[in-house]
Amino acid sequence: MPSRHALVRRPGPRLAEGLVTHVDRRPVDLARAMRQWEEYVQVLRDHGWRITEVDPADDCPDAVFVEDTVVVFRNVALLARPGAESRRPEVAAARAAAEALGCSLNEIRAPGTLDGGDVLKVGDTVYVGRGGRTNAEGVRQLRAVFEPLGARVIAVPVSRVLHLKSAVTALPDGTVIGYPPLVDDPAAFPRFRPVPEEAGAHVVLLGGGKLLMAAAAPRTARLLTDLGYRPVTVDIGEFEKLEGCVTCLSVRLRDLYA
């Protein structure tokens, strides 16, 4: 039977030094961030996800945003090459974790850059944000790895946020949701539904119609409830100060066999 795994990495001691690009820097409370991270991981565990904790990378302030290190399609893990050079040492431990789960490995090579947060999978369609952290060569290499596996890869522009999934994610029925002021081209997605809050653009599919989302988006939670979904909210405010959201705190692997 297929099983669902989630890779996570706990916040390191230098979290407050994490990169910020589109927001002003604000103080980060590390102790509070740790409590928020533990609650986030517990929600995944409570909904049937097997948790694998990636080895710490304490010299890398952004390492908790583990999604940026690897993208998985079917059973192939494509190791990223982050656009921010300071983040590249984060990838080694993600490689070891993906390999231990039995994934076949591939990797983005120079001069390509790719952050996992720029990759949105909707069924067999893989949207890739071409913007600040992911370059055209990174998109080309991702296409070369995933298209032979049956993926349809579509590059979309990203200029108003850090990553594609900072602007949009997808509901279980394939509808892409996003906060319009942050979405470069809503028409890139066949079905697009606007949401009323920036934090509401980010959901993690927990299964059974349940959506993990930030507590900072109560109006979006009500909207999604009206659509028949069941939001499960968590406070990730300390990570939002660093342009983080619910998607980037884990790598979800849904199709592994164990």
C-alpha positions as CSV (number, residue, x, y, z in Angstrom):
1,M,0.0,0.0,0.0
2,P,1.3,3.5,-0.7
3,S,2.2,5.5,2.4
4,R,2.5,9.2,3.0
5,H,5.8,10.6,4.3
6,A,6.8,14.1,5.3
7,L,10.3,15.4,5.6
8,V,10.7,18.1,8.1
9,R,13.7,19.9,9.7
10,R,13.5,21.6,13.1
11,P,14.4,25.3,13.4
12,G,18.1,26.0,14.0
13,P,19.6,28.5,16.4
14,R,20.2,31.1,13.7
15,L,16.6,31.1,12.4
16,A,16.2,34.9,13.1
17,E,19.0,35.5,10.5
18,G,17.0,33.9,7.7
19,L,16.8,35.7,4.4
20,V,14.0,38.1,3.6
21,T,13.4,39.5,0.1
22,H,9.9,41.0,-0.2
23,V,9.2,41.9,3.4
24,D,10.8,44.0,6.1
25,R,12.9,42.2,8.7
26,R,11.2,41.7,12.1
27,P,12.4,40.1,15.3
28,V,11.9,36.3,15.4
29,D,11.2,34.5,18.8
30,L,13.1,31.3,18.5
31,A,11.4,29.6,21.4
32,R,7.9,30.5,20.0
33,A,9.0,29.3,16.5
34,M,10.0,25.9,18.0
35,R,6.6,25.5,19.6
36,Q,4.9,26.5,16.4
37,W,7.0,24.0,14.4
38,E,6.2,21.2,16.9
39,E,2.5,21.9,16.5
40,Y,2.8,21.9,12.7
41,V,4.6,18.5,12.8
42,Q,2.0,17.1,15.2
43,V,-0.8,18.0,12.8
44,L,0.8,16.1,10.0
45,R,1.4,13.1,12.3
46,D,-2.2,13.2,13.6
47,H,-3.4,13.0,10.0
48,G,-1.5,9.8,9.1
49,W,1.8,11.2,7.8
50,R,5.0,9.4,8.7
51,I,7.5,11.9,9.8
52,T,11.2,11.8,8.8
53,E,13.3,14.5,10.5
54,V,16.1,15.6,8.2
55,D,19.4,16.1,9.9
56,P,19.9,19.7,11.2
57,A,21.8,22.3,9.3
58,D,22.4,24.7,12.1
59,D,24.8,26.9,10.2
60,C,22.0,27.6,7.7
61,P,19.4,30.0,9.1
62,D,16.7,29.0,6.5
63,A,17.1,25.3,6.8
64,V,13.7,24.8,8.5
65,F,12.2,25.6,5.1
66,V,13.1,22.1,4.0
67,E,10.7,22.1,1.0
68,D,13.2,24.2,-1.0
69,T,15.8,21.4,-1.0
70,V,14.1,18.7,-3.0
71,V,11.1,18.1,-5.3
72,V,9.6,14.6,-5.6
73,F,7.5,13.4,-8.6
74,R,6.4,9.8,-8.5
75,N,9.4,8.1,-6.9
76,V,12.1,10.4,-8.2
77,A,13.6,13.0,-5.9
78,L,15.1,16.0,-7.8
79,L,17.6,17.7,-5.5
80,A,17.4,21.4,-5.7
81,R,20.2,23.9,-6.2
82,P,18.9,26.9,-4.3
83,G,19.1,30.3,-5.9
84,A,20.6,31.8,-2.7
85,E,24.1,30.4,-2.4
86,S,24.0,30.5,1.4
87,R,21.2,27.8,1.3
88,R,23.0,25.2,-0.9
89,P,24.6,23.4,2.1
90,E,21.0,22.5,3.2
91,V,20.7,20.0,0.4
92,A,23.1,17.3,1.5
93,A,20.9,16.1,4.5
94,A,17.8,16.2,2.3
95,R,19.6,13.9,-0.2
96,A,20.3,11.4,2.6
97,A,16.7,11.4,3.8
98,A,15.2,11.0,0.3
99,E,17.6,8.2,-0.4
100,A,16.8,6.4,2.8
101,L,13.1,6.5,1.8
102,G,14.0,4.6,-1.4
103,C,13.6,7.5,-3.9
104,S,15.6,7.5,-7.1
105,L,17.8,10.6,-7.0
106,N,18.6,13.3,-9.6
107,E,19.9,16.8,-9.1
108,I,20.0,20.3,-10.5
109,R,23.5,21.2,-11.7
110,A,25.2,24.5,-12.3
111,P,24.4,26.9,-13.8
112,G,20.8,25.9,-13.0
113,T,19.1,27.1,-9.9
114,L,15.8,25.7,-8.5
115,D,14.1,26.2,-5.1
116,G,11.4,23.6,-4.3
117,G,9.1,26.3,-3.2
118,D,8.8,27.3,-6.9
119,V,7.3,24.0,-7.8
120,L,3.5,23.3,-7.6
121,K,2.2,19.9,-8.6
122,V,-1.4,19.6,-9.7
123,G,-2.0,16.0,-10.7
124,D,0.5,15.3,-13.5
125,T,0.9,19.0,-14.2
126,V,4.0,20.6,-12.7
127,Y,4.1,24.4,-12.5
128,V,7.5,26.0,-12.0
129,G,7.9,29.6,-11.0
130,R,10.5,31.4,-13.0
131,G,11.7,34.3,-10.9
132,G,14.2,35.3,-8.3
133,R,15.4,31.9,-7.0
134,T,14.7,29.6,-10.0
135,N,16.3,30.3,-13.3
136,A,15.6,29.2,-16.9
137,E,18.2,26.5,-16.8
138,G,16.8,25.1,-13.6
139,V,13.4,24.9,-15.3
140,R,15.0,23.1,-18.3
141,Q,16.6,20.5,-16.1
142,L,13.5,19.9,-14.1
143,R,11.6,19.4,-17.4
144,A,14.3,17.0,-18.6
145,V,13.9,14.8,-15.4
146,F,10.1,14.9,-14.9
147,E,8.6,14.9,-18.4
148,P,9.9,11.3,-19.2
149,L,7.9,10.3,-16.1
150,G,4.7,11.7,-17.5
151,A,4.8,15.2,-16.1
152,R,3.5,18.2,-18.1
153,V,5.8,21.1,-17.0
154,I,4.6,24.6,-17.3
155,A,6.8,27.6,-16.4
156,V,5.0,30.7,-15.0
157,P,6.4,34.1,-14.0
158,V,7.1,35.0,-10.4
159,S,8.1,38.5,-9.5
160,R,5.9,39.7,-6.6
161,V,6.8,37.0,-4.0
162,L,9.7,34.8,-3.0
163,H,8.4,31.6,-4.5
164,L,5.5,30.4,-6.7
165,K,3.9,28.7,-3.7
166,S,4.2,32.0,-1.8
167,A,1.5,33.1,-4.2
168,V,-0.6,30.0,-5.1
169,T,-1.3,26.4,-4.1
170,A,-4.0,24.0,-5.2
171,L,-7.1,22.4,-3.7
172,P,-7.8,18.7,-3.9
173,D,-9.9,19.2,-7.0
174,G,-7.1,20.9,-8.9
175,T,-8.3,24.5,-8.5
176,V,-5.4,26.8,-7.9
177,I,-6.0,29.4,-5.2
178,G,-4.1,32.6,-4.7
179,Y,-4.1,36.2,-3.4
180,P,-4.5,38.2,-6.6
181,P,-2.1,41.1,-5.8
182,L,0.7,38.6,-5.5
183,V,-0.1,36.4,-8.6
184,D,1.7,37.5,-11.8
185,D,-0.6,35.7,-14.2
186,P,-3.8,34.1,-12.9
187,A,-4.6,33.1,-16.4
188,A,-1.7,30.6,-16.4
189,F,-3.9,28.3,-14.4
190,P,-7.0,26.7,-16.0
191,R,-9.0,27.0,-12.8
192,F,-8.1,29.9,-10.5
193,R,-10.0,31.0,-7.4
194,P,-9.0,34.2,-5.6
195,V,-8.8,34.2,-1.8
196,P,-9.1,37.3,0.4
197,E,-5.9,37.0,2.4
198,E,-2.2,36.6,1.6
199,A,-1.8,33.8,4.1
200,G,-4.9,32.1,2.7
201,A,-3.1,31.3,-0.6
202,H,-1.2,28.4,1.1
203,V,-2.7,25.0,1.9
204,V,-1.3,21.5,2.5
205,L,-3.6,18.7,1.5
206,L,-3.9,16.4,4.6
207,G,-6.2,13.9,3.0
208,G,-10.0,13.4,3.3
209,G,-10.8,17.0,2.4
210,K,-8.8,18.4,5.2
211,L,-6.5,21.4,4.5
212,L,-3.6,22.5,6.7
213,M,-3.4,26.3,6.6
214,A,-2.2,29.3,8.6
215,A,-4.3,30.7,11.4
216,A,-3.6,34.1,10.0
217,A,-6.3,33.6,7.2
218,P,-9.6,33.2,9.0
219,R,-11.7,34.6,6.1
220,T,-10.1,32.2,3.7
221,A,-10.8,29.3,6.1
222,R,-14.5,30.3,6.1
223,L,-14.5,30.4,2.3
224,L,-12.9,26.9,2.0
225,T,-15.3,25.6,4.6
226,D,-18.2,26.9,2.5
227,L,-16.7,25.0,-0.5
228,G,-16.9,21.7,1.5
229,Y,-13.3,21.5,2.8
230,R,-12.2,21.2,6.5
231,P,-9.5,23.6,7.3
232,V,-7.0,22.7,10.1
233,T,-5.3,25.8,11.2
234,V,-1.9,26.3,12.8
235,D,-0.1,29.4,14.0
236,I,3.1,29.8,12.1
237,G,3.6,33.6,12.7
238,E,7.3,33.4,13.4
239,F,8.0,31.7,10.1
240,E,5.7,34.2,8.2
241,K,8.1,36.9,9.4
242,L,10.7,35.1,7.2
243,E,8.4,34.7,4.2
244,G,7.6,31.1,5.2
245,C,4.2,29.4,4.9
246,V,2.7,26.0,5.6
247,T,4.0,24.4,2.4
248,C,7.7,25.2,2.9
249,L,8.0,23.6,6.3
250,S,7.8,20.1,4.9
251,V,8.3,17.9,1.8
252,R,5.3,15.7,1.3
253,L,5.8,12.4,-0.4
254,R,2.4,10.7,-1.1
255,D,3.2,7.8,-3.4
256,L,5.9,5.9,-1.6
257,Y,5.5,2.2,-0.8
258,A,6.5,1.0,2.6
